[in-house]
Amino acid sequence: MTVDKELEKLSRLTPPAATPEARARALAAAMQAFDTAENNATAAQGNAKGWRQSSIINWIWSPAMNKKFLAGSALATLLVIPAAGYLAIELTRNGLPIVDQTEIAGNLSKSEASKQPAATTGQPVAVAPQIPAGNVSLAEQSVAVAQALQDKEAPALAKPDASQTSEYDANAALTNKPEGSAAALGATKRAAPAAPGIVPQRQFAEPMAAIAPSPVPPAEGRMQMQLDPNRERFANAAANPIKSVATDPVSTFSADVDSASYAFVRRSLTGGAMPDPLSVRVEEMINYFPYDWPGPDNADQPFKATVTVMPTPWNRDTELMHVAIKGYDIAPATTPRANLVFLIDVSGSMDEPDKLPLLKSAFRLMVNRLKADDTVSIVTYAGNAGTVLAPTRVAEKSKILSAIDRLEPGGSTGGAEGIEAAYDLAKQGFVKDGVNRVMLATDGDFNVGPSSDEDLKRIIEEKRKDGIFLTVLGFGRGNLNDSLMQTLAQNGNGSAAYIDTLAEAQKTLVEEAGSTLFPIASDVKFQVEFNPERIAEYRLIGYETRALNREDFNNDRVDAGDIGSGHSVTAIYEITPKGSPAVMNDDLRYGAADQVPAEASDSAHHGELAFVKMRYKRPGEDKSALITTPVNDGNAVATVDAAPQDVRFSVAVAAFGQKLSHVAAVDTYSYQAIADLAAASRGTDTFGYRSDFLGLVRLADGLSQR
């Protein structure tokens, strides 16, 4: 009776939860025990290789992949964890030696893994997986284990030939490799759809942190896998420095109408994290917003420049020179015919709600915006490129929308072949004096075929000679290759945007379709010369990735940015007047007088602060035209509040972008001050973009104080 009572008391107690470390140790011990017990197991009948004809792995794996069924439930504990141990039995019965994996740091990108050599031994090797920890459910941890074990079941561990429909995505590089060992393990197999319309299994793709290593220390020469926790790539460009007018009076850069950076920053902040400073391109944040700059009266002179000089809100000893360019707005009734090719990434990495499903909805919005005599083609790429829809008039809208709806993810990412196929289609349907554009939609992951930025850059540069423009639309997180998107857009007569919501798709592809689709000028360049008699120093805010050499301005062979119908471009310089205490550079001891251009000392130009020049080519032309604007005291206002409303708001955005990218000039300028400046200059906010901006400033303020 006493024993029964004690047992009854114990039955009422809640058992302590198993820690990830305990689960890992138990799993490692189980695998070692099974390895010892099963090494001499008799081969199954009818199989000389020793493994069973029917594997329980597939029987367990399918329900294990259903996260909705298992995630966070007690059933996961009762079923999946024991199942993982049983899977270890299956592997050991196959005669696969188990290598203890003791260090996992994150996932390698697919492009890095594709470079790993194939296994060098005849005998396959199984890696004992670690269970990821952190904010990962127990069921997801178990699924990760089962996935790793299943991937090692194949005896060859080699990538299938092109006729097969599975993608082997290597997630790890192996270090400390002993002679004769496998050089690459940890491939994640993603099954492509067997037939059109079949959705492939969702994969466990999110990078996860690793738990503490198992208690068994790594043996000498054992292989270890390292995973890269963040595969997003951004161009590394340092902020523009302060330059002395005495030695470097001329600033030259290419126009930029991209908006990808602002949308990416917004997604980071609304997701509860400060953005990567490298993801912040201040000029893209400024140019994200529509402004009511005065535009030209007719298309004969497609641009008009408006310059404002005002005090700097974050430095009382400097001034801002604000240059706003507005392009001629083509009336909707006169827009030329459009020949569009949708080049859509349908690889396995696009199988996320914010990737292919959002992409399909975005293109549906755009198709509804086009005219009946416009044409649309669709090319997809995943391993091999394929034409889903031949050139089709928008009058047959239902056919186009049906082709979009049928798109399903699956396979690896071979973007280069898709680019070739898309440009070929665009060339076949080329519309003279019309819009000919490839619209590439992807998460930026190119890992099959020519996949380096330089290789793809060369392809795009060659294709732009045919007069076909490029738009690059980025989708999703965790795998975004922003650096490659920028490379393609900047070298393919194109622009780049990041689509994080359907509202952003509406803005980019519908509300701003004119500036997105209909170019009014190509190779647009700016050059500003400062008068050394009036200005001591200057700093261009943003445009780091768009810098040009001084001699490039007059060289019509140098590619530059493109501007569409009704689009505006804004550039802001922080300038230091002669004699200001903010001057950072000492006067030159020798040759200072020689640095002053003769025209600057001429009385006719004595009152000028700077001289703004702009070069552009009309579509289809090879020779550029020039527009010039002198800047003098008549462009200046005495106070910040006296500056036009749109100027003040764009300056607030510039301050915010600099603060997010850790530019020292705004260190003492608070987020609250930025919010106050933006709120006072919000004005008419038809689509709520400026109110949205104010919300982001408040989020950044809160997140920065953690």
C-alpha positions as CSV (number, residue, x, y, z in Angstrom):
1,M,0.0,0.0,0.0
2,T,2.8,2.4,0.9
3,V,4.4,1.8,-2.5
4,D,1.1,2.4,-4.2
5,K,0.6,5.7,-2.4
6,E,4.0,6.9,-3.2
7,L,3.5,6.0,-6.9
8,E,0.2,7.8,-6.8
9,K,1.9,10.9,-5.5
10,L,4.5,10.7,-8.2
11,S,1.8,10.4,-10.8
12,R,0.4,13.8,-9.8
13,L,3.7,15.5,-10.2
14,T,4.5,17.4,-13.4
15,P,7.7,16.0,-14.9
16,P,10.4,18.6,-15.7
17,A,10.7,19.6,-19.3
18,A,13.5,18.2,-21.2
19,T,16.2,20.7,-22.2
20,P,17.5,20.8,-25.8
21,E,20.9,19.8,-24.4
22,A,19.4,16.7,-22.8
23,R,17.5,15.8,-25.9
24,A,20.8,16.1,-27.9
25,R,22.7,14.0,-25.5
26,A,20.0,11.3,-25.5
27,L,19.9,11.3,-29.3
28,A,23.7,11.0,-29.5
29,A,23.8,8.2,-27.0
30,A,21.0,6.3,-28.8
31,M,22.8,6.6,-32.1
32,Q,26.0,5.3,-30.6
33,A,24.2,2.4,-28.9
34,F,22.5,1.4,-32.1
35,D,25.7,1.7,-34.0
36,T,27.3,-0.8,-31.7
37,A,24.4,-3.2,-31.7
38,E,23.6,-3.2,-35.4
39,N,27.0,-3.2,-37.1
40,N,26.8,-6.9,-37.5
41,A,23.1,-7.1,-38.4
42,T,22.1,-9.7,-41.0
43,A,21.2,-8.2,-44.4
44,A,17.5,-8.2,-45.3
45,Q,16.4,-10.9,-47.7
46,G,16.6,-10.0,-51.4
47,N,19.0,-7.1,-50.8
48,A,22.7,-7.7,-51.0
49,K,23.5,-4.2,-49.9
50,G,21.9,-4.7,-46.5
51,W,19.2,-2.1,-46.3
52,R,15.4,-2.8,-46.3
53,Q,13.4,-2.5,-49.4
54,S,10.7,-0.3,-47.9
55,S,11.8,2.5,-45.6
56,I,9.9,3.8,-42.7
57,I,11.5,7.1,-43.3
58,N,9.0,8.1,-46.0
59,W,6.1,6.9,-43.9
60,I,7.1,9.2,-41.0
61,W,8.5,12.1,-43.0
62,S,5.3,13.3,-44.7
63,P,3.2,13.9,-41.6
64,A,6.3,15.2,-39.8
65,M,6.5,18.0,-42.5
66,N,3.0,19.2,-41.6
67,K,3.9,21.9,-39.2
68,K,0.3,22.8,-38.6
69,F,-0.3,19.3,-37.3
70,L,2.7,19.0,-35.1
71,A,4.0,22.4,-34.1
72,G,3.6,23.1,-30.5
73,S,1.6,20.0,-29.6
74,A,2.2,17.3,-27.1
75,L,1.7,14.8,-29.9
76,A,5.0,16.0,-31.3
77,T,6.8,15.0,-28.2
78,L,5.2,11.5,-28.1
79,L,5.6,10.7,-31.8
80,V,8.3,12.7,-33.6
81,I,11.2,12.5,-31.1
82,P,11.0,8.7,-30.8
83,A,10.6,8.6,-34.5
84,A,13.9,10.4,-34.9
85,G,15.6,7.7,-32.9
86,Y,14.0,5.0,-35.0
87,L,15.3,6.7,-38.1
88,A,18.8,6.3,-36.7
89,I,18.2,2.6,-36.6
90,E,17.3,2.6,-40.3
91,L,20.5,4.4,-41.1
92,T,22.7,2.1,-39.1
93,R,21.0,-1.0,-40.7
94,N,22.1,0.5,-44.0
95,G,25.7,0.3,-42.8
96,L,26.3,4.0,-42.8
97,P,28.9,5.1,-40.3
98,I,27.7,8.0,-38.1
99,V,29.9,11.0,-37.8
100,D,29.3,13.2,-34.7
101,Q,28.5,16.7,-35.8
102,T,29.4,19.0,-32.9
103,E,29.3,22.5,-34.3
104,I,26.6,24.0,-36.4
105,A,26.7,27.8,-36.8
106,G,24.0,28.4,-39.5
107,N,23.3,27.8,-43.2
108,L,25.5,28.2,-46.2
109,S,23.9,29.9,-49.2
110,K,22.9,27.7,-52.1
111,S,25.4,29.4,-54.3
112,E,28.2,28.6,-51.9
113,A,27.1,25.0,-51.4
114,S,26.9,24.3,-55.1
115,K,30.6,24.9,-55.3
116,Q,31.4,22.0,-52.9
117,P,32.9,19.0,-54.5
118,A,31.1,15.7,-54.6
119,A,31.9,12.9,-52.2
120,T,35.3,11.4,-52.7
121,T,34.7,8.0,-51.2
122,G,32.7,5.1,-52.3
123,Q,31.0,4.7,-48.9
124,P,28.3,7.3,-48.0
125,V,28.5,8.9,-44.6
126,A,25.7,9.9,-42.3
127,V,26.0,12.9,-40.0
128,A,24.4,12.8,-36.6
129,P,22.4,16.0,-36.6
130,Q,22.2,18.5,-33.8
131,I,18.8,19.8,-32.8
132,P,18.3,23.6,-33.4
133,A,17.3,25.6,-30.4
134,G,16.2,29.2,-29.9
135,N,12.6,30.2,-30.9
136,V,12.0,27.0,-32.7
137,S,9.2,24.6,-31.8
138,L,9.9,21.1,-30.6
139,A,8.1,19.7,-33.7
140,E,10.3,21.9,-36.0
141,Q,13.4,20.7,-34.2
142,S,12.3,17.1,-34.8
143,V,11.6,17.8,-38.4
144,A,15.1,19.2,-38.8
145,V,16.6,16.0,-37.4
146,A,14.4,13.8,-39.6
147,Q,15.2,15.9,-42.7
148,A,19.0,15.6,-42.1
149,L,18.7,11.9,-41.6
150,Q,16.6,11.3,-44.6
151,D,19.0,13.3,-46.8
152,K,21.8,10.8,-45.8
153,E,19.7,7.8,-46.8
154,A,20.7,8.1,-50.5
155,P,23.9,6.0,-51.0
156,A,25.6,8.4,-53.4
157,L,25.0,11.9,-52.0
158,A,25.5,13.1,-55.5
159,K,23.5,15.7,-57.4
160,P,21.1,14.1,-59.9
161,D,21.4,14.7,-63.5
162,A,19.4,17.3,-65.4
163,S,16.6,14.8,-66.2
164,Q,15.6,14.5,-62.6
165,T,13.3,17.0,-60.9
166,S,14.8,17.2,-57.4
167,E,17.0,19.9,-56.1
168,Y,19.8,19.1,-53.7
169,D,20.5,22.3,-51.8
170,A,23.7,21.9,-49.8
171,N,23.4,23.7,-46.6
172,A,26.9,23.2,-45.2
173,A,30.6,23.2,-45.9
174,L,32.7,20.7,-44.2
175,T,36.0,21.6,-42.5
176,N,38.8,19.6,-41.1
177,K,38.3,17.0,-43.8
178,P,40.4,13.8,-43.4
179,E,41.8,12.3,-46.5
180,G,39.3,10.2,-48.3
181,S,36.3,11.6,-46.5
182,A,33.2,13.1,-48.1
183,A,33.8,16.7,-49.0
184,A,30.2,17.9,-48.8
185,L,27.3,16.8,-46.7
186,G,24.0,18.1,-45.3
187,A,22.1,18.5,-48.6
188,T,18.5,19.4,-48.2
189,K,16.4,17.8,-50.9
190,R,13.5,19.8,-52.2
191,A,11.1,17.9,-54.5
192,A,10.0,19.7,-57.6
193,P,6.4,19.2,-58.7
194,A,5.9,16.1,-60.7
195,A,3.4,17.7,-62.9
196,P,2.0,21.3,-63.5
197,G,-0.2,22.4,-60.8
198,I,1.2,20.1,-58.1
199,V,2.5,22.1,-55.1
200,P,5.8,20.7,-53.8
201,Q,6.2,19.9,-50.1
202,R,7.1,22.9,-48.0
203,Q,10.6,22.8,-46.8
204,F,12.2,23.7,-43.5
205,A,14.3,26.6,-44.9
206,E,14.7,29.1,-42.0
207,P,18.2,29.4,-40.6
208,M,18.3,28.3,-37.0
209,A,20.7,28.6,-34.1
210,A,22.6,25.6,-32.9
211,I,22.4,24.2,-29.4
212,A,25.4,23.3,-27.3
213,P,27.5,20.5,-28.6
214,S,27.0,17.0,-27.5
215,P,29.1,15.8,-24.5
216,V,31.2,13.7,-26.8
217,P,34.3,15.8,-27.8
218,P,35.0,15.9,-31.6
219,A,37.7,13.4,-32.6
220,E,40.8,14.6,-34.5
221,G,40.0,15.2,-38.1
222,R,36.2,14.9,-37.7
223,M,34.1,16.9,-40.1
224,Q,32.1,19.9,-38.9
225,M,29.4,21.8,-40.6
226,Q,29.0,25.6,-40.4
227,L,25.8,27.3,-41.4
228,D,25.5,31.0,-42.4
229,P,22.6,32.4,-40.3
230,N,21.9,35.3,-42.7
231,R,22.2,34.8,-46.4
232,E,21.0,38.3,-47.4
233,R,23.6,40.2,-49.4
234,F,24.0,44.0,-49.6
235,A,26.6,46.1,-51.4
236,N,29.2,47.4,-49.1
237,A,29.6,51.1,-49.8
238,A,30.9,53.6,-47.2
239,A,29.2,56.9,-46.8
240,N,30.4,59.8,-48.9
241,P,33.2,61.7,-47.2
242,I,33.5,65.5,-46.8
243,K,35.4,66.9,-49.8
244,S,37.4,70.1,-50.1
245,V,36.3,72.4,-52.9
246,A,39.8,73.7,-53.2
247,T,41.1,70.3,-54.3
248,D,37.9,68.5,-55.5
249,P,35.3,71.1,-56.7
250,V,33.3,68.7,-58.9
251,S,30.8,66.0,-57.9
252,T,29.5,63.6,-60.5
253,F,26.9,60.8,-60.1
254,S,24.2,58.8,-61.9
255,A,20.5,59.4,-61.5
256,D,18.8,56.8,-59.2
257,V,15.0,56.2,-59.1
258,D,15.1,52.9,-57.3
259,S,13.0,52.5,-54.1
260,A,14.0,49.0,-52.8
261,S,15.9,50.3,-49.8
262,Y,13.0,52.1,-48.2
263,A,10.7,49.1,-48.4
264,F,13.4,46.8,-47.0
265,V,14.0,49.2,-44.1
266,R,10.2,49.4,-43.5
267,R,10.0,45.6,-43.3
268,S,12.9,45.3,-40.9
269,L,11.4,48.0,-38.5
270,T,7.9,46.6,-38.6
271,G,9.4,43.2,-37.9
272,G,10.9,44.5,-34.7
273,A,14.5,44.9,-35.8
274,M,16.8,47.7,-36.8
275,P,17.8,47.4,-40.4
276,D,21.2,46.3,-41.5
277,P,23.1,49.6,-42.1
278,L,24.3,48.3,-45.5
279,S,20.7,47.9,-46.6
280,V,20.1,51.6,-46.2
281,R,20.6,53.7,-49.3
282,V,19.6,57.2,-48.4
283,E,18.9,58.4,-52.0
284,E,16.4,55.5,-52.4
285,M,14.6,56.5,-49.2
286,I,14.4,60.1,-50.3
287,N,13.2,59.2,-53.8
288,Y,10.6,56.7,-52.5
289,F,8.1,59.5,-51.9
290,P,6.1,61.5,-54.5
291,Y,6.9,65.2,-54.4
292,D,5.1,68.1,-56.1
293,W,8.2,69.6,-57.7
294,P,7.5,71.9,-60.6
295,G,7.8,70.1,-63.9
296,P,8.5,71.1,-67.5
297,D,5.7,72.5,-69.7
298,N,6.3,70.2,-72.6
299,A,8.4,67.2,-73.8
300,D,10.8,69.4,-75.8
301,Q,12.8,69.9,-72.6
302,P,11.9,66.7,-70.5
303,F,13.3,67.9,-67.2
304,K,13.1,70.9,-64.9
305,A,15.5,71.6,-62.0
306,T,14.5,73.4,-58.8
307,V,17.3,74.3,-56.3
308,T,16.8,75.3,-52.6
309,V,19.6,76.3,-50.2
310,M,18.6,76.2,-46.5
311,P,20.1,75.9,-43.1
312,T,21.0,72.4,-42.0
313,P,18.7,71.1,-39.2
314,W,21.4,69.0,-37.6
315,N,24.3,71.5,-37.9
316,R,24.0,75.2,-37.5
317,D,27.3,75.9,-39.2
318,T,26.5,74.2,-42.5
319,E,23.8,74.5,-45.2
320,L,21.9,72.1,-47.4
321,M,21.7,72.5,-51.2
322,H,18.6,70.6,-52.3
323,V,18.4,69.8,-56.0
324,A,15.0,68.5,-57.3
325,I,14.5,67.3,-60.9
326,K,11.0,66.6,-62.3
327,G,10.5,64.7,-65.5
328,Y,7.8,65.4,-68.1
329,D,4.6,63.4,-67.4
330,I,3.3,61.6,-70.5
331,A,-0.5,61.9,-70.6
332,P,-2.1,58.4,-70.2
333,A,-3.8,58.6,-73.6
334,T,-0.5,59.0,-75.3
335,T,1.5,56.3,-73.6
336,P,3.2,54.0,-76.2
337,R,2.5,50.4,-76.6
338,A,4.1,48.1,-74.1
339,N,5.9,44.8,-74.8
340,L,6.5,43.2,-71.4
341,V,8.1,39.9,-70.5
342,F,7.5,38.7,-66.9
343,L,10.6,36.7,-65.9
344,I,9.5,34.9,-62.7
345,D,11.5,32.9,-60.3
346,V,9.6,29.7,-59.4
347,S,12.4,27.9,-57.6
348,G,11.9,26.1,-54.3
349,S,13.2,29.1,-52.4
350,M,10.1,31.1,-53.6
351,D,7.8,28.8,-51.7
352,E,6.9,31.3,-49.0
353,P,3.8,33.4,-48.5
354,D,5.7,36.7,-49.1
355,K,7.4,35.4,-52.3
356,L,5.6,33.6,-55.1
357,P,2.0,34.0,-53.8
358,L,2.6,37.8,-53.3
359,L,4.4,38.0,-56.7
360,K,1.4,36.4,-58.4
361,S,-1.0,38.9,-56.8
362,A,1.3,41.8,-57.7
363,F,1.4,40.9,-61.4
364,R,-2.3,40.5,-61.5
365,L,-2.6,44.1,-60.3
366,M,-0.2,45.2,-63.1
367,V,-2.0,43.3,-65.9
368,N,-5.3,45.0,-64.9
369,R,-3.4,48.3,-65.4
370,L,-2.2,47.7,-69.0
371,K,-4.0,48.6,-72.2
372,A,-5.7,46.1,-74.4
373,D,-3.1,46.3,-77.2
374,D,-0.1,45.8,-74.9
375,T,1.4,42.3,-74.9
376,V,2.6,40.1,-72.0
377,S,4.8,37.1,-72.1
378,I,5.8,34.9,-69.1
379,V,9.1,33.0,-68.7
380,T,9.9,31.0,-65.6
381,Y,13.1,29.6,-64.3
382,A,13.9,26.9,-61.8
383,G,16.8,24.8,-63.0
384,N,15.8,25.2,-66.6
385,A,14.0,28.1,-68.2
386,G,10.6,27.7,-69.8
387,T,8.1,29.8,-71.6
388,V,4.8,29.6,-69.8
389,L,3.0,32.2,-72.0
390,A,3.9,33.3,-75.5
391,P,3.4,37.0,-76.3
392,T,-0.3,37.6,-75.6
393,R,-2.4,40.8,-76.0
394,V,-3.9,42.1,-72.8
395,A,-7.2,42.0,-74.6
396,E,-7.0,38.2,-73.7
397,K,-6.6,39.1,-70.1
398,S,-8.1,35.9,-68.7
399,K,-5.5,33.9,-70.5
400,I,-2.7,35.9,-69.0
401,L,-4.2,35.8,-65.5
402,S,-4.8,32.0,-65.8
403,A,-1.1,31.5,-66.7
404,I,0.0,33.5,-63.6
405,D,-2.4,31.5,-61.3
406,R,-0.9,28.2,-62.5
407,L,2.7,29.1,-61.4
408,E,4.0,26.8,-58.6
409,P,7.4,26.7,-56.9
410,G,9.9,23.9,-57.3
411,G,13.5,23.3,-58.4
412,S,16.8,25.1,-58.2
413,T,17.5,28.6,-59.3
414,G,19.1,29.0,-62.7
415,G,18.5,32.7,-63.4
416,A,21.0,33.2,-66.2
417,E,19.2,30.9,-68.6
418,G,15.9,32.6,-67.7
419,I,17.4,36.0,-68.5
420,E,18.5,34.8,-71.9
421,A,15.1,33.4,-72.7
422,A,13.2,36.5,-71.5
423,Y,15.4,38.9,-73.6
424,D,14.9,36.6,-76.6
425,L,11.1,36.9,-76.2
426,A,11.3,40.6,-75.7
427,K,13.4,41.0,-78.9
428,Q,11.0,38.8,-80.9
429,G,8.1,41.0,-79.9
430,F,10.0,44.3,-80.0
431,V,7.8,47.4,-80.5
432,K,9.4,50.2,-82.3
433,D,8.9,53.5,-80.4
434,G,7.2,51.5,-77.7
435,V,8.1,50.1,-74.3
436,N,10.1,46.9,-74.4
437,R,10.9,45.7,-70.9
438,V,11.8,42.5,-69.0
439,M,10.4,42.4,-65.5
440,L,12.5,40.1,-63.3
441,A,10.8,39.0,-60.1
442,T,12.9,37.0,-57.7
443,D,14.2,36.6,-54.1
444,G,17.6,37.2,-55.7
445,D,19.0,33.7,-55.4
446,F,21.0,32.6,-58.5
447,N,22.9,29.4,-57.9
448,V,22.8,27.5,-61.2
449,G,24.8,28.5,-64.3
450,P,26.6,31.8,-64.4
451,S,25.8,33.0,-60.9
452,S,28.4,35.5,-60.0
453,D,27.5,39.2,-60.0
454,E,30.1,39.9,-62.7
455,D,28.9,37.1,-65.0
456,L,25.3,38.2,-64.8
457,K,26.4,41.9,-65.2
458,R,28.1,41.0,-68.5
459,I,24.9,39.2,-69.7
460,I,22.7,42.2,-68.9
461,E,25.2,44.8,-70.4
462,E,25.1,42.8,-73.6
463,K,21.3,42.6,-73.7
464,R,20.7,46.3,-73.1
465,K,22.2,47.1,-76.5
466,D,18.9,45.8,-78.0
467,G,17.0,48.7,-76.4
468,I,15.2,46.6,-73.9
469,F,14.8,48.0,-70.4
470,L,14.9,46.0,-67.1
471,T,12.9,46.1,-63.9
472,V,14.0,44.0,-61.0
473,L,11.5,43.2,-58.3
474,G,12.7,41.6,-55.0
475,F,10.5,39.5,-52.8
476,G,10.8,37.9,-49.4
477,R,13.4,37.8,-46.6
478,G,16.2,35.5,-45.5
479,N,17.6,34.9,-49.0
480,L,17.4,38.3,-50.6
481,N,20.4,39.1,-52.8
482,D,20.0,42.9,-52.9
483,S,23.5,43.4,-54.1
484,L,22.8,41.3,-57.3
485,M,19.5,43.1,-57.8
486,Q,21.3,46.5,-57.8
487,T,23.9,45.2,-60.2
488,L,21.4,43.9,-62.7
489,A,19.2,47.1,-62.5
490,Q,22.1,49.5,-62.7
491,N,23.7,47.8,-65.7
492,G,20.6,46.8,-67.6
493,N,18.9,50.2,-68.2
494,G,16.6,49.4,-65.3
495,S,15.3,50.1,-61.9
496,A,14.9,48.0,-58.7
497,A,12.1,47.8,-56.2
498,Y,11.4,45.6,-53.2
499,I,7.8,44.3,-52.8
500,D,7.0,43.4,-49.2
501,T,3.2,43.9,-49.2
502,L,0.4,44.0,-51.8
503,A,0.1,47.8,-51.0
504,E,3.7,48.2,-52.1
505,A,2.9,46.3,-55.3
506,Q,0.0,48.7,-55.9
507,K,2.3,51.7,-55.5
508,T,5.1,50.4,-57.6
509,L,3.2,48.6,-60.4
510,V,0.0,50.6,-60.6
511,E,0.2,54.1,-59.1
512,E,3.7,54.7,-60.4
513,A,3.4,52.6,-63.6
514,G,4.2,55.5,-65.8
515,S,7.5,56.2,-64.2
516,T,8.2,52.5,-63.8
517,L,7.4,51.4,-67.4
518,F,7.7,54.4,-69.7
519,P,11.2,55.9,-70.0
520,I,11.6,59.5,-71.1
521,A,15.4,59.6,-70.8
522,S,18.3,57.2,-70.4
523,D,21.9,57.6,-69.1
524,V,20.9,60.5,-66.9
525,K,23.9,62.0,-65.1
526,F,24.4,64.9,-62.7
527,Q,27.5,67.1,-62.2
528,V,27.8,69.9,-59.6
529,E,30.7,72.3,-59.5
530,F,31.1,74.4,-56.4
531,N,32.5,77.9,-56.3
532,P,35.6,77.8,-54.0
533,E,35.2,81.5,-53.3
534,R,31.9,80.8,-51.5
535,I,31.9,77.1,-50.5
536,A,34.8,75.5,-48.6
537,E,33.5,71.9,-48.4
538,Y,30.6,69.6,-49.5
539,R,29.2,66.2,-48.8
540,L,26.8,64.4,-51.1
541,I,24.1,62.6,-49.1
542,G,23.7,59.1,-50.5
543,Y,24.3,58.0,-54.1
544,E,27.4,56.0,-52.9
545,T,26.8,53.2,-55.4
546,R,26.1,55.7,-58.2
547,A,29.3,57.7,-58.1
548,L,30.9,58.5,-61.5
549,N,34.3,59.8,-62.5
550,R,34.4,63.5,-63.5
551,E,35.3,62.6,-67.1
552,D,32.3,60.2,-67.3
553,F,29.9,63.0,-67.4
554,N,30.7,64.0,-71.0
555,N,31.3,60.4,-72.2
556,D,28.2,59.2,-73.9
557,R,29.5,55.6,-73.8
558,V,29.2,55.5,-70.0
559,D,26.0,54.0,-68.8
560,A,23.9,55.8,-66.1
561,G,20.4,55.9,-64.7
562,D,17.1,56.0,-66.5
563,I,14.1,58.2,-65.7
564,G,10.5,57.4,-66.5
565,S,7.4,59.5,-67.2
566,G,6.6,62.0,-64.4
567,H,9.4,60.7,-62.2
568,S,11.3,63.0,-59.9
569,V,14.9,62.7,-58.7
570,T,16.2,64.5,-55.6
571,A,19.8,65.0,-54.4
572,I,20.9,66.8,-51.3
573,Y,24.4,68.2,-50.5
574,E,25.5,69.4,-47.1
575,I,27.8,72.4,-47.9
576,T,30.1,74.4,-45.6
577,P,30.4,78.1,-46.5
578,K,33.8,79.7,-46.6
579,G,34.8,80.8,-43.2
580,S,32.4,78.6,-41.3
581,P,33.7,77.0,-38.0
582,A,32.5,73.7,-39.4
583,V,35.3,73.6,-42.0
584,M,37.2,70.3,-41.5
585,N,40.1,70.8,-43.9
586,D,43.0,73.2,-43.5
587,D,43.8,75.7,-46.2
588,L,46.5,74.7,-48.7
589,R,50.0,76.1,-48.1
590,Y,50.9,75.8,-51.7
591,G,49.0,76.4,-54.9
592,A,45.7,77.5,-53.3
593,A,45.3,80.3,-55.8
594,D,45.8,77.9,-58.7
595,Q,42.8,75.9,-57.5
596,V,40.3,78.7,-58.2
597,P,38.9,78.3,-61.7
598,A,39.1,81.5,-63.8
599,E,35.4,81.5,-64.3
600,A,34.8,81.4,-60.5
601,S,36.8,84.6,-60.0
602,D,35.0,86.3,-62.9
603,S,32.6,89.0,-61.7
604,A,29.7,87.5,-63.7
605,H,29.9,84.3,-61.5
606,H,31.0,85.9,-58.3
607,G,27.6,85.5,-56.6
608,E,27.2,81.9,-57.6
609,L,27.4,79.1,-55.0
610,A,27.5,76.2,-57.5
611,F,26.6,75.2,-61.0
612,V,24.4,72.2,-61.7
613,K,24.6,70.3,-65.0
614,M,22.5,67.4,-66.2
615,R,23.0,65.1,-69.2
616,Y,20.5,62.8,-70.7
617,K,19.6,60.8,-73.8
618,R,16.2,60.5,-75.3
619,P,15.1,56.9,-75.8
620,G,16.7,55.4,-78.8
621,E,19.3,58.2,-79.2
622,D,23.1,57.8,-78.7
623,K,24.0,61.5,-78.3
624,S,23.2,63.2,-75.0
625,A,21.7,66.7,-74.4
626,L,22.7,69.1,-71.6
627,I,20.7,71.2,-69.1
628,T,22.4,73.7,-66.8
629,T,21.2,75.6,-63.7
630,P,23.3,78.2,-61.8
631,V,22.8,78.3,-58.0
632,N,23.1,81.7,-56.3
633,D,21.8,83.6,-53.3
634,G,18.4,83.9,-54.9
635,N,17.9,80.1,-54.2
636,A,18.5,80.5,-50.5
637,V,16.1,80.7,-47.6
638,A,17.0,82.1,-44.2
639,T,15.4,79.4,-42.0
640,V,14.4,75.8,-42.2
641,D,10.7,76.7,-41.8
642,A,11.0,79.0,-44.8
643,A,11.9,76.1,-47.1
644,P,9.1,74.6,-49.2
645,Q,7.1,71.9,-47.5
646,D,8.3,69.0,-49.8
647,V,11.9,70.1,-49.3
648,R,11.6,69.9,-45.5
649,F,10.0,66.5,-45.6
650,S,12.7,65.1,-48.0
651,V,15.3,66.5,-45.6
652,A,13.7,64.7,-42.7
653,V,13.9,61.4,-44.7
654,A,17.5,62.1,-45.5
655,A,18.3,62.6,-41.8
656,F,16.5,59.3,-41.0
657,G,18.4,57.4,-43.6
658,Q,21.7,58.7,-42.4
659,K,20.9,57.9,-38.8
660,L,19.9,54.3,-39.7
661,S,23.2,53.9,-41.6
662,H,25.2,55.3,-38.7
663,V,26.5,58.5,-40.5
664,A,28.4,60.5,-37.8
665,A,27.0,63.9,-39.1
666,V,23.6,63.2,-37.5
667,D,24.7,61.5,-34.3
668,T,23.4,64.3,-32.2
669,Y,20.1,64.7,-34.2
670,S,17.5,62.7,-32.4
671,Y,14.7,60.5,-33.9
672,Q,12.3,62.8,-32.1
673,A,13.7,65.8,-34.0
674,I,13.4,63.9,-37.3
675,A,9.7,63.1,-36.4
676,D,9.0,66.7,-35.6
677,L,10.5,67.9,-38.8
678,A,8.5,65.3,-40.9
679,A,5.2,65.9,-39.0
680,A,5.5,69.7,-39.6
681,S,6.0,69.2,-43.3
682,R,3.7,66.2,-44.0
683,G,1.2,68.2,-45.9
684,T,-1.4,66.4,-48.2
685,D,-0.8,62.7,-47.7
686,T,-3.1,61.1,-50.2
687,F,-1.8,57.6,-49.9
688,G,-0.6,57.7,-46.3
689,Y,3.1,57.2,-47.2
690,R,4.2,60.1,-45.0
691,S,2.2,59.0,-42.1
692,D,3.7,55.6,-42.5
693,F,7.2,57.2,-42.4
694,L,6.4,58.9,-39.1
695,G,5.5,55.5,-37.7
696,L,8.8,54.1,-38.8
697,V,10.7,56.9,-37.1
698,R,8.9,56.1,-33.9
699,L,9.6,52.4,-34.2
700,A,13.3,53.1,-34.8
701,D,13.4,55.4,-31.8
702,G,11.9,52.7,-29.6
703,L,14.1,49.9,-31.0
704,S,17.3,52.0,-30.6
705,Q,16.7,52.3,-26.9
706,R,16.6,48.6,-26.1
